[in-house]
Each structure stands twice: as C-alpha cells, then as structure tokens.
Amino acid sequence: MSETSSCRSRLSEYCVGYNGLDVGYGGDPIIPSAICIDRAEDDGRRSHVGQHPTHLVGDATKLSWFKSNSLDWVYSSHVLEDFDDTAAVLEEWLRVIKPGGNLILFLPDQAVYAAHCKTHGTLPNLAHKHADFGLSYMKAQMKKIGYVDDDIVHALWPVPGNDYSFDLVIRKKSKK
C-alpha cells in the first residue's frame, strides 16, 4: 500500500484542473491523469507499489520541463523531507503552478515518524534531512518564501490511518 493511498480520499479534491504533476509518485499517482515524475536511480529509497507508468524521469528540484505558471497543481507524498533546502524546492514547485493553483503535500512529522519506527522495530528512512521536519517546520519554510498561514487551504495533523503524517495544501498567490 502506498502513502498516497492513505490520503487520496482527502487530497485528490485539491487536484483541480487538467494539468497536474505528481512528484515522486512511486507507481501510484494521486489521480490517474497526473503527470508522473520520479528519479532515475533506484537506490533503495524509491518504492513502486503501483503499475502506473513514469512520464518524466529527473530531478524534482528543477522542473525544467515546465514553464512558470503552467500547471494547475503539484502533488507530492513523502518526498520533500529528503531535500536539504526545503524552501528552494517549495519555490520551484510553486513556480510551475498557475496563480490560484494548489501545492498539495502529504509529509511525515519526523519526530513522530522516528518514534513510530522505534516502536515498530523498523529502521527510519535515512534520506530524511531535517530532525524538526513537521507542520511547524513547513510553516517556517513557507514564511521564508513569502507565504503565510492565510495561504494554507487545508492542513491536517495527525491524519486518520497514518499517525506520523500530515496534509498541507498551499494556494499559490495571484501575484508572487
């Protein structure tokens, strides 16, 4: 079962419009019509739980396939925590979204995730870069790039059925 399958019923409603991107989709896109991007290398961190094809292979920090303001939405599940410069990745993902479009995120709270792994006797994902990654961390990163709580259209933590993850949906400002 994919992480996306546990949030699809809540978050797919924010995938509004014809053109949307699922970053790091792992074979199970948020909606069937999503453009699916994943990395080329399989270093053990990438999991494919579904059979949906990959449309684009490359670096999620540089969405060079897309012009600014060209997509209706961008969705990502459990990917953003793997990057050193969260604010820069947020800016890039927001760059390609049309004004009024949504950045839809399903992310782990690192402290709760680490405790969950310890309780269940599993190793945590070593790709996670920030010990303080969580909803408060994300709000601070948003503030760095000029977004505030009023730009959040949906936030939920904890989420039903996944005790270590949270939802965050950010509406792109009309003028940025």
Rosetta constraint file for C-alpha pairs under 8 A:
AtomPair CA 1 CA 5 HARMONIC 6.61 0.50
AtomPair CA 1 CA 49 HARMONIC 6.54 0.50
AtomPair CA 2 CA 6 HARMONIC 7.13 0.50
AtomPair CA 2 CA 26 HARMONIC 7.85 0.50
AtomPair CA 2 CA 28 HARMONIC 6.94 0.50
AtomPair CA 2 CA 49 HARMONIC 6.12 0.50
AtomPair CA 3 CA 7 HARMONIC 7.09 0.50
AtomPair CA 3 CA 77 HARMONIC 6.79 0.50
AtomPair CA 3 CA 78 HARMONIC 7.59 0.50
AtomPair CA 4 CA 8 HARMONIC 5.72 0.50
AtomPair CA 4 CA 28 HARMONIC 7.06 0.50
AtomPair CA 4 CA 29 HARMONIC 7.37 0.50
AtomPair CA 4 CA 30 HARMONIC 6.30 0.50
AtomPair CA 4 CA 77 HARMONIC 6.32 0.50
AtomPair CA 4 CA 106 HARMONIC 7.80 0.50
AtomPair CA 5 CA 9 HARMONIC 7.95 0.50
AtomPair CA 5 CA 28 HARMONIC 7.74 0.50
AtomPair CA 5 CA 30 HARMONIC 7.80 0.50
AtomPair CA 6 CA 161 HARMONIC 6.86 0.50
AtomPair CA 6 CA 162 HARMONIC 7.29 0.50
AtomPair CA 7 CA 11 HARMONIC 5.95 0.50
AtomPair CA 7 CA 106 HARMONIC 7.51 0.50
AtomPair CA 8 CA 12 HARMONIC 5.29 0.50
AtomPair CA 8 CA 30 HARMONIC 5.98 0.50
AtomPair CA 9 CA 13 HARMONIC 7.62 0.50
AtomPair CA 11 CA 15 HARMONIC 7.40 0.50
AtomPair CA 11 CA 30 HARMONIC 7.99 0.50
AtomPair CA 11 CA 104 HARMONIC 7.15 0.50
AtomPair CA 11 CA 167 HARMONIC 7.87 0.50
AtomPair CA 12 CA 30 HARMONIC 6.20 0.50
AtomPair CA 12 CA 31 HARMONIC 6.64 0.50
AtomPair CA 14 CA 73 HARMONIC 7.93 0.50
AtomPair CA 14 CA 102 HARMONIC 6.65 0.50
AtomPair CA 14 CA 104 HARMONIC 7.06 0.50
AtomPair CA 14 CA 169 HARMONIC 7.79 0.50
AtomPair CA 15 CA 20 HARMONIC 6.99 0.50
AtomPair CA 15 CA 31 HARMONIC 7.82 0.50
AtomPair CA 15 CA 72 HARMONIC 7.66 0.50
AtomPair CA 15 CA 73 HARMONIC 6.00 0.50
AtomPair CA 15 CA 74 HARMONIC 7.83 0.50
AtomPair CA 15 CA 75 HARMONIC 7.80 0.50
AtomPair CA 15 CA 102 HARMONIC 7.29 0.50
AtomPair CA 15 CA 104 HARMONIC 7.86 0.50
AtomPair CA 16 CA 72 HARMONIC 6.66 0.50
AtomPair CA 16 CA 73 HARMONIC 6.96 0.50
AtomPair CA 16 CA 101 HARMONIC 7.73 0.50
AtomPair CA 16 CA 102 HARMONIC 7.94 0.50
AtomPair CA 17 CA 72 HARMONIC 5.40 0.50
AtomPair CA 17 CA 73 HARMONIC 7.47 0.50
AtomPair CA 18 CA 72 HARMONIC 6.81 0.50
AtomPair CA 19 CA 34 HARMONIC 7.10 0.50
AtomPair CA 19 CA 35 HARMONIC 7.54 0.50
AtomPair CA 19 CA 71 HARMONIC 5.29 0.50
AtomPair CA 19 CA 72 HARMONIC 5.41 0.50
AtomPair CA 19 CA 73 HARMONIC 7.02 0.50
AtomPair CA 20 CA 33 HARMONIC 7.78 0.50
AtomPair CA 20 CA 34 HARMONIC 5.27 0.50
AtomPair CA 20 CA 35 HARMONIC 6.07 0.50
AtomPair CA 20 CA 71 HARMONIC 5.63 0.50
AtomPair CA 20 CA 72 HARMONIC 5.55 0.50
AtomPair CA 20 CA 73 HARMONIC 4.76 0.50
AtomPair CA 20 CA 74 HARMONIC 5.60 0.50
AtomPair CA 20 CA 75 HARMONIC 7.64 0.50
AtomPair CA 21 CA 34 HARMONIC 5.37 0.50
AtomPair CA 21 CA 35 HARMONIC 4.67 0.50
AtomPair CA 21 CA 36 HARMONIC 6.03 0.50
AtomPair CA 21 CA 37 HARMONIC 7.38 0.50
AtomPair CA 21 CA 71 HARMONIC 7.47 0.50
AtomPair CA 21 CA 73 HARMONIC 6.49 0.50
AtomPair CA 21 CA 74 HARMONIC 4.74 0.50
AtomPair CA 21 CA 75 HARMONIC 6.12 0.50
AtomPair CA 22 CA 29 HARMONIC 6.24 0.50
AtomPair CA 22 CA 30 HARMONIC 6.86 0.50
AtomPair CA 22 CA 34 HARMONIC 5.94 0.50
AtomPair CA 22 CA 35 HARMONIC 6.01 0.50
AtomPair CA 22 CA 36 HARMONIC 5.01 0.50
AtomPair CA 22 CA 37 HARMONIC 6.29 0.50
AtomPair CA 22 CA 74 HARMONIC 6.04 0.50
AtomPair CA 22 CA 75 HARMONIC 4.84 0.50
AtomPair CA 22 CA 76 HARMONIC 5.68 0.50
AtomPair CA 23 CA 36 HARMONIC 6.37 0.50
AtomPair CA 23 CA 37 HARMONIC 5.16 0.50
AtomPair CA 23 CA 38 HARMONIC 6.34 0.50
AtomPair CA 23 CA 60 HARMONIC 6.78 0.50
AtomPair CA 23 CA 74 HARMONIC 7.33 0.50
AtomPair CA 23 CA 75 HARMONIC 6.22 0.50
AtomPair CA 23 CA 76 HARMONIC 4.94 0.50
AtomPair CA 23 CA 77 HARMONIC 7.58 0.50
AtomPair CA 23 CA 79 HARMONIC 7.65 0.50
AtomPair CA 24 CA 36 HARMONIC 7.37 0.50
AtomPair CA 24 CA 37 HARMONIC 5.72 0.50
AtomPair CA 24 CA 38 HARMONIC 4.53 0.50
AtomPair CA 24 CA 39 HARMONIC 7.20 0.50
AtomPair CA 24 CA 60 HARMONIC 7.89 0.50
AtomPair CA 24 CA 76 HARMONIC 6.49 0.50
AtomPair CA 24 CA 77 HARMONIC 7.18 0.50
AtomPair CA 24 CA 79 HARMONIC 6.45 0.50
AtomPair CA 25 CA 29 HARMONIC 5.28 0.50
AtomPair CA 25 CA 30 HARMONIC 7.70 0.50
AtomPair CA 25 CA 36 HARMONIC 6.12 0.50
AtomPair CA 25 CA 37 HARMONIC 6.58 0.50
AtomPair CA 25 CA 38 HARMONIC 6.47 0.50
AtomPair CA 25 CA 76 HARMONIC 7.11 0.50
AtomPair CA 25 CA 77 HARMONIC 7.32 0.50
AtomPair CA 26 CA 38 HARMONIC 7.11 0.50
AtomPair CA 26 CA 46 HARMONIC 6.76 0.50
AtomPair CA 26 CA 47 HARMONIC 5.48 0.50
AtomPair CA 26 CA 48 HARMONIC 4.35 0.50
AtomPair CA 26 CA 49 HARMONIC 6.28 0.50
AtomPair CA 26 CA 50 HARMONIC 6.98 0.50
AtomPair CA 27 CA 47 HARMONIC 7.89 0.50
AtomPair CA 27 CA 48 HARMONIC 4.84 0.50
AtomPair CA 27 CA 49 HARMONIC 5.56 0.50
AtomPair CA 27 CA 50 HARMONIC 4.12 0.50
AtomPair CA 27 CA 51 HARMONIC 5.38 0.50
AtomPair CA 27 CA 52 HARMONIC 4.94 0.50
AtomPair CA 27 CA 53 HARMONIC 6.63 0.50
AtomPair CA 27 CA 54 HARMONIC 7.26 0.50
AtomPair CA 28 CA 48 HARMONIC 7.48 0.50
AtomPair CA 28 CA 49 HARMONIC 6.46 0.50
AtomPair CA 28 CA 50 HARMONIC 4.79 0.50
AtomPair CA 28 CA 51 HARMONIC 7.12 0.50
AtomPair CA 28 CA 52 HARMONIC 6.19 0.50
AtomPair CA 29 CA 34 HARMONIC 6.45 0.50
AtomPair CA 29 CA 36 HARMONIC 6.88 0.50
AtomPair CA 29 CA 52 HARMONIC 7.34 0.50
AtomPair CA 30 CA 34 HARMONIC 7.09 0.50
AtomPair CA 30 CA 75 HARMONIC 7.43 0.50
AtomPair CA 35 CA 55 HARMONIC 6.24 0.50
AtomPair CA 35 CA 56 HARMONIC 7.74 0.50
AtomPair CA 36 CA 53 HARMONIC 7.51 0.50
AtomPair CA 36 CA 54 HARMONIC 5.34 0.50
AtomPair CA 36 CA 55 HARMONIC 5.19 0.50
AtomPair CA 36 CA 56 HARMONIC 6.27 0.50
AtomPair CA 37 CA 54 HARMONIC 5.97 0.50
AtomPair CA 37 CA 55 HARMONIC 6.00 0.50
AtomPair CA 37 CA 56 HARMONIC 4.62 0.50
AtomPair CA 37 CA 57 HARMONIC 5.61 0.50
AtomPair CA 37 CA 58 HARMONIC 7.12 0.50
AtomPair CA 37 CA 60 HARMONIC 7.72 0.50
AtomPair CA 38 CA 54 HARMONIC 6.78 0.50
AtomPair CA 38 CA 56 HARMONIC 6.66 0.50
AtomPair CA 38 CA 57 HARMONIC 5.26 0.50
AtomPair CA 38 CA 58 HARMONIC 6.35 0.50
AtomPair CA 38 CA 59 HARMONIC 7.80 0.50
AtomPair CA 38 CA 60 HARMONIC 7.59 0.50
AtomPair CA 39 CA 57 HARMONIC 5.25 0.50
AtomPair CA 39 CA 58 HARMONIC 4.93 0.50
AtomPair CA 39 CA 59 HARMONIC 6.26 0.50
AtomPair CA 39 CA 60 HARMONIC 7.63 0.50
AtomPair CA 40 CA 57 HARMONIC 5.55 0.50
AtomPair CA 40 CA 58 HARMONIC 6.16 0.50
AtomPair CA 42 CA 46 HARMONIC 5.83 0.50
AtomPair CA 45 CA 125 HARMONIC 7.82 0.50
AtomPair CA 45 CA 127 HARMONIC 7.62 0.50
AtomPair CA 59 CA 63 HARMONIC 7.13 0.50
AtomPair CA 60 CA 89 HARMONIC 7.85 0.50
AtomPair CA 61 CA 88 HARMONIC 7.81 0.50
AtomPair CA 61 CA 89 HARMONIC 5.38 0.50
AtomPair CA 61 CA 92 HARMONIC 6.58 0.50
AtomPair CA 61 CA 93 HARMONIC 7.81 0.50
AtomPair CA 62 CA 92 HARMONIC 6.75 0.50
AtomPair CA 63 CA 92 HARMONIC 7.08 0.50
AtomPair CA 63 CA 93 HARMONIC 7.48 0.50
AtomPair CA 63 CA 96 HARMONIC 7.68 0.50
AtomPair CA 66 CA 70 HARMONIC 6.54 0.50
AtomPair CA 66 CA 71 HARMONIC 7.89 0.50
AtomPair CA 66 CA 96 HARMONIC 6.26 0.50
AtomPair CA 67 CA 96 HARMONIC 6.13 0.50
AtomPair CA 68 CA 95 HARMONIC 5.26 0.50
AtomPair CA 68 CA 96 HARMONIC 4.38 0.50
AtomPair CA 68 CA 97 HARMONIC 6.91 0.50
AtomPair CA 68 CA 98 HARMONIC 7.58 0.50
AtomPair CA 69 CA 95 HARMONIC 6.23 0.50
AtomPair CA 69 CA 96 HARMONIC 4.69 0.50
AtomPair CA 69 CA 97 HARMONIC 4.71 0.50
AtomPair CA 69 CA 98 HARMONIC 3.92 0.50
AtomPair CA 69 CA 99 HARMONIC 6.69 0.50
AtomPair CA 70 CA 96 HARMONIC 5.51 0.50
AtomPair CA 70 CA 97 HARMONIC 5.86 0.50
AtomPair CA 70 CA 98 HARMONIC 5.65 0.50
AtomPair CA 71 CA 96 HARMONIC 5.78 0.50
AtomPair CA 71 CA 97 HARMONIC 4.64 0.50
AtomPair CA 71 CA 98 HARMONIC 5.65 0.50
AtomPair CA 71 CA 101 HARMONIC 7.70 0.50
AtomPair CA 72 CA 97 HARMONIC 5.62 0.50
AtomPair CA 72 CA 98 HARMONIC 5.62 0.50
AtomPair CA 72 CA 101 HARMONIC 5.06 0.50
AtomPair CA 72 CA 102 HARMONIC 6.91 0.50
AtomPair CA 73 CA 97 HARMONIC 5.72 0.50
AtomPair CA 73 CA 98 HARMONIC 7.61 0.50
AtomPair CA 73 CA 101 HARMONIC 5.36 0.50
AtomPair CA 73 CA 102 HARMONIC 4.76 0.50
AtomPair CA 73 CA 103 HARMONIC 5.76 0.50
AtomPair CA 73 CA 104 HARMONIC 7.38 0.50
AtomPair CA 74 CA 93 HARMONIC 6.90 0.50
AtomPair CA 74 CA 94 HARMONIC 7.95 0.50
AtomPair CA 74 CA 97 HARMONIC 6.95 0.50
AtomPair CA 74 CA 102 HARMONIC 6.54 0.50
AtomPair CA 74 CA 103 HARMONIC 4.98 0.50
AtomPair CA 74 CA 104 HARMONIC 6.08 0.50
AtomPair CA 75 CA 103 HARMONIC 6.00 0.50
AtomPair CA 75 CA 104 HARMONIC 4.53 0.50
AtomPair CA 75 CA 105 HARMONIC 5.79 0.50
AtomPair CA 76 CA 80 HARMONIC 7.54 0.50
AtomPair CA 76 CA 104 HARMONIC 6.47 0.50
AtomPair CA 76 CA 105 HARMONIC 5.17 0.50
AtomPair CA 76 CA 106 HARMONIC 6.40 0.50
AtomPair CA 77 CA 105 HARMONIC 5.90 0.50
AtomPair CA 77 CA 106 HARMONIC 4.57 0.50
AtomPair CA 77 CA 107 HARMONIC 5.95 0.50
AtomPair CA 78 CA 105 HARMONIC 7.98 0.50
AtomPair CA 78 CA 106 HARMONIC 6.12 0.50
AtomPair CA 78 CA 107 HARMONIC 4.86 0.50
AtomPair CA 78 CA 108 HARMONIC 6.44 0.50
AtomPair CA 79 CA 83 HARMONIC 7.85 0.50
AtomPair CA 79 CA 107 HARMONIC 7.51 0.50
AtomPair CA 80 CA 86 HARMONIC 6.73 0.50
AtomPair CA 80 CA 89 HARMONIC 7.58 0.50
AtomPair CA 80 CA 107 HARMONIC 7.43 0.50
AtomPair CA 81 CA 86 HARMONIC 7.38 0.50
AtomPair CA 81 CA 107 HARMONIC 7.39 0.50
AtomPair CA 81 CA 108 HARMONIC 7.68 0.50
AtomPair CA 81 CA 127 HARMONIC 7.91 0.50
AtomPair CA 81 CA 128 HARMONIC 5.32 0.50
AtomPair CA 81 CA 129 HARMONIC 6.12 0.50
AtomPair CA 81 CA 130 HARMONIC 6.91 0.50
AtomPair CA 81 CA 133 HARMONIC 6.95 0.50
AtomPair CA 82 CA 127 HARMONIC 5.30 0.50
AtomPair CA 82 CA 128 HARMONIC 4.63 0.50
AtomPair CA 82 CA 129 HARMONIC 5.51 0.50
AtomPair CA 83 CA 89 HARMONIC 7.67 0.50
AtomPair CA 83 CA 128 HARMONIC 7.54 0.50
AtomPair CA 83 CA 129 HARMONIC 6.32 0.50
AtomPair CA 84 CA 129 HARMONIC 5.93 0.50
AtomPair CA 84 CA 130 HARMONIC 7.74 0.50
AtomPair CA 85 CA 89 HARMONIC 6.57 0.50
AtomPair CA 86 CA 90 HARMONIC 6.18 0.50
AtomPair CA 86 CA 141 HARMONIC 6.82 0.50
AtomPair CA 87 CA 91 HARMONIC 6.18 0.50
AtomPair CA 87 CA 141 HARMONIC 5.32 0.50
AtomPair CA 87 CA 142 HARMONIC 6.92 0.50
AtomPair CA 87 CA 144 HARMONIC 6.85 0.50
AtomPair CA 87 CA 145 HARMONIC 6.60 0.50
AtomPair CA 88 CA 92 HARMONIC 6.29 0.50
AtomPair CA 89 CA 93 HARMONIC 6.16 0.50
AtomPair CA 90 CA 94 HARMONIC 6.01 0.50
AtomPair CA 90 CA 142 HARMONIC 7.76 0.50
AtomPair CA 91 CA 95 HARMONIC 5.90 0.50
AtomPair CA 91 CA 145 HARMONIC 6.92 0.50
AtomPair CA 92 CA 96 HARMONIC 6.89 0.50
AtomPair CA 93 CA 97 HARMONIC 6.98 0.50
AtomPair CA 93 CA 103 HARMONIC 7.50 0.50
AtomPair CA 94 CA 103 HARMONIC 6.79 0.50
AtomPair CA 94 CA 172 HARMONIC 6.64 0.50
AtomPair CA 97 CA 101 HARMONIC 5.82 0.50
AtomPair CA 97 CA 102 HARMONIC 7.16 0.50
AtomPair CA 97 CA 103 HARMONIC 7.64 0.50
AtomPair CA 97 CA 172 HARMONIC 7.05 0.50
AtomPair CA 98 CA 172 HARMONIC 7.19 0.50
AtomPair CA 99 CA 171 HARMONIC 7.94 0.50
AtomPair CA 99 CA 172 HARMONIC 5.23 0.50
AtomPair CA 99 CA 173 HARMONIC 5.55 0.50
AtomPair CA 99 CA 174 HARMONIC 4.47 0.50
AtomPair CA 99 CA 175 HARMONIC 7.15 0.50
AtomPair CA 100 CA 171 HARMONIC 5.74 0.50
AtomPair CA 100 CA 172 HARMONIC 5.06 0.50
AtomPair CA 100 CA 173 HARMONIC 6.02 0.50
AtomPair CA 100 CA 174 HARMONIC 5.94 0.50
AtomPair CA 101 CA 171 HARMONIC 5.68 0.50
AtomPair CA 101 CA 172 HARMONIC 5.50 0.50
AtomPair CA 102 CA 169 HARMONIC 6.45 0.50
AtomPair CA 102 CA 170 HARMONIC 5.63 0.50
AtomPair CA 102 CA 171 HARMONIC 4.63 0.50
AtomPair CA 102 CA 172 HARMONIC 6.08 0.50
AtomPair CA 103 CA 169 HARMONIC 5.59 0.50
AtomPair CA 103 CA 170 HARMONIC 5.10 0.50
AtomPair CA 103 CA 171 HARMONIC 6.40 0.50
AtomPair CA 103 CA 172 HARMONIC 7.29 0.50
AtomPair CA 104 CA 167 HARMONIC 7.72 0.50
AtomPair CA 104 CA 168 HARMONIC 6.15 0.50
AtomPair CA 104 CA 169 HARMONIC 4.50 0.50
AtomPair CA 104 CA 170 HARMONIC 6.59 0.50
AtomPair CA 105 CA 167 HARMONIC 5.83 0.50
AtomPair CA 105 CA 168 HARMONIC 5.08 0.50
AtomPair CA 105 CA 169 HARMONIC 6.03 0.50
AtomPair CA 106 CA 165 HARMONIC 6.77 0.50
AtomPair CA 106 CA 166 HARMONIC 5.75 0.50
AtomPair CA 106 CA 167 HARMONIC 4.72 0.50
AtomPair CA 106 CA 168 HARMONIC 6.44 0.50
AtomPair CA 107 CA 134 HARMONIC 7.61 0.50
AtomPair CA 107 CA 165 HARMONIC 5.33 0.50
AtomPair CA 107 CA 166 HARMONIC 5.42 0.50
AtomPair CA 107 CA 167 HARMONIC 6.55 0.50
AtomPair CA 107 CA 168 HARMONIC 7.91 0.50
AtomPair CA 108 CA 112 HARMONIC 7.90 0.50
AtomPair CA 108 CA 113 HARMONIC 6.45 0.50
AtomPair CA 108 CA 133 HARMONIC 7.46 0.50
AtomPair CA 108 CA 134 HARMONIC 6.55 0.50
AtomPair CA 108 CA 164 HARMONIC 5.61 0.50
AtomPair CA 108 CA 165 HARMONIC 4.11 0.50
AtomPair CA 108 CA 166 HARMONIC 6.18 0.50
AtomPair CA 109 CA 113 HARMONIC 5.89 0.50
AtomPair CA 109 CA 132 HARMONIC 7.86 0.50
AtomPair CA 109 CA 133 HARMONIC 5.75 0.50
AtomPair CA 109 CA 134 HARMONIC 4.21 0.50
AtomPair CA 109 CA 135 HARMONIC 7.07 0.50
AtomPair CA 109 CA 164 HARMONIC 5.53 0.50
AtomPair CA 109 CA 165 HARMONIC 5.60 0.50
AtomPair CA 109 CA 166 HARMONIC 6.93 0.50
AtomPair CA 110 CA 114 HARMONIC 5.99 0.50
AtomPair CA 110 CA 128 HARMONIC 7.96 0.50
AtomPair CA 110 CA 130 HARMONIC 7.47 0.50
AtomPair CA 110 CA 131 HARMONIC 5.96 0.50
AtomPair CA 110 CA 132 HARMONIC 6.33 0.50
AtomPair CA 110 CA 133 HARMONIC 5.25 0.50
AtomPair CA 110 CA 134 HARMONIC 6.23 0.50
AtomPair CA 110 CA 164 HARMONIC 7.60 0.50
AtomPair CA 111 CA 115 HARMONIC 6.31 0.50
AtomPair CA 111 CA 131 HARMONIC 6.80 0.50
AtomPair CA 111 CA 132 HARMONIC 6.87 0.50
AtomPair CA 111 CA 133 HARMONIC 7.64 0.50
AtomPair CA 111 CA 134 HARMONIC 7.96 0.50
AtomPair CA 112 CA 116 HARMONIC 6.03 0.50
AtomPair CA 112 CA 163 HARMONIC 7.63 0.50
AtomPair CA 112 CA 164 HARMONIC 5.18 0.50
AtomPair CA 113 CA 117 HARMONIC 6.21 0.50
AtomPair CA 113 CA 124 HARMONIC 7.59 0.50
AtomPair CA 113 CA 164 HARMONIC 5.00 0.50
AtomPair CA 113 CA 165 HARMONIC 7.71 0.50
AtomPair CA 114 CA 118 HARMONIC 6.22 0.50
AtomPair CA 114 CA 124 HARMONIC 6.17 0.50
AtomPair CA 115 CA 119 HARMONIC 6.08 0.50
AtomPair CA 116 CA 120 HARMONIC 6.13 0.50
AtomPair CA 116 CA 164 HARMONIC 7.19 0.50
AtomPair CA 117 CA 121 HARMONIC 5.78 0.50
AtomPair CA 117 CA 122 HARMONIC 4.83 0.50
AtomPair CA 117 CA 123 HARMONIC 6.06 0.50
AtomPair CA 117 CA 124 HARMONIC 5.80 0.50
AtomPair CA 118 CA 122 HARMONIC 6.30 0.50
AtomPair CA 118 CA 123 HARMONIC 7.50 0.50
AtomPair CA 132 CA 137 HARMONIC 6.46 0.50
AtomPair CA 133 CA 137 HARMONIC 5.38 0.50
AtomPair CA 133 CA 138 HARMONIC 7.13 0.50
AtomPair CA 134 CA 138 HARMONIC 6.18 0.50
AtomPair CA 134 CA 166 HARMONIC 7.84 0.50
AtomPair CA 135 CA 139 HARMONIC 6.23 0.50
AtomPair CA 135 CA 157 HARMONIC 7.89 0.50
AtomPair CA 135 CA 166 HARMONIC 7.19 0.50
AtomPair CA 135 CA 168 HARMONIC 7.91 0.50
AtomPair CA 136 CA 140 HARMONIC 6.32 0.50
AtomPair CA 137 CA 141 HARMONIC 6.31 0.50
AtomPair CA 138 CA 142 HARMONIC 6.10 0.50
AtomPair CA 139 CA 143 HARMONIC 6.20 0.50
AtomPair CA 139 CA 148 HARMONIC 7.29 0.50
AtomPair CA 139 CA 149 HARMONIC 7.25 0.50
AtomPair CA 140 CA 144 HARMONIC 6.41 0.50
AtomPair CA 141 CA 145 HARMONIC 6.80 0.50
AtomPair CA 142 CA 146 HARMONIC 6.38 0.50
AtomPair CA 142 CA 147 HARMONIC 4.94 0.50
AtomPair CA 142 CA 148 HARMONIC 6.51 0.50
AtomPair CA 143 CA 147 HARMONIC 4.92 0.50
AtomPair CA 143 CA 148 HARMONIC 5.60 0.50
AtomPair CA 147 CA 151 HARMONIC 6.21 0.50
AtomPair CA 148 CA 152 HARMONIC 7.38 0.50
AtomPair CA 151 CA 170 HARMONIC 5.63 0.50
AtomPair CA 151 CA 171 HARMONIC 5.51 0.50
AtomPair CA 151 CA 172 HARMONIC 7.30 0.50
AtomPair CA 151 CA 173 HARMONIC 7.42 0.50
AtomPair CA 152 CA 168 HARMONIC 7.17 0.50
AtomPair CA 152 CA 169 HARMONIC 5.75 0.50
AtomPair CA 152 CA 170 HARMONIC 4.53 0.50
AtomPair CA 152 CA 171 HARMONIC 6.28 0.50
AtomPair CA 153 CA 168 HARMONIC 7.94 0.50
AtomPair CA 153 CA 169 HARMONIC 5.61 0.50
AtomPair CA 153 CA 170 HARMONIC 5.87 0.50
AtomPair CA 153 CA 171 HARMONIC 6.44 0.50
AtomPair CA 154 CA 167 HARMONIC 7.20 0.50
AtomPair CA 154 CA 168 HARMONIC 5.75 0.50
AtomPair CA 154 CA 169 HARMONIC 5.01 0.50
AtomPair CA 154 CA 170 HARMONIC 7.33 0.50
AtomPair CA 155 CA 166 HARMONIC 7.29 0.50
AtomPair CA 155 CA 167 HARMONIC 5.21 0.50
AtomPair CA 155 CA 168 HARMONIC 4.55 0.50
AtomPair CA 155 CA 169 HARMONIC 6.41 0.50
AtomPair CA 156 CA 166 HARMONIC 5.60 0.50
AtomPair CA 156 CA 167 HARMONIC 5.03 0.50
AtomPair CA 156 CA 168 HARMONIC 6.83 0.50
AtomPair CA 157 CA 165 HARMONIC 6.91 0.50
AtomPair CA 157 CA 166 HARMONIC 4.68 0.50
AtomPair CA 157 CA 167 HARMONIC 6.68 0.50
AtomPair CA 158 CA 162 HARMONIC 7.36 0.50
AtomPair CA 158 CA 163 HARMONIC 5.81 0.50
AtomPair CA 158 CA 164 HARMONIC 6.78 0.50
AtomPair CA 158 CA 165 HARMONIC 6.31 0.50
AtomPair CA 158 CA 166 HARMONIC 5.72 0.50
AtomPair CA 159 CA 163 HARMONIC 6.32 0.50
AtomPair CA 159 CA 164 HARMONIC 7.89 0.50
AtomPair CA 159 CA 165 HARMONIC 6.39 0.50
AtomPair CA 159 CA 166 HARMONIC 5.86 0.50
AtomPair CA 159 CA 167 HARMONIC 7.36 0.50
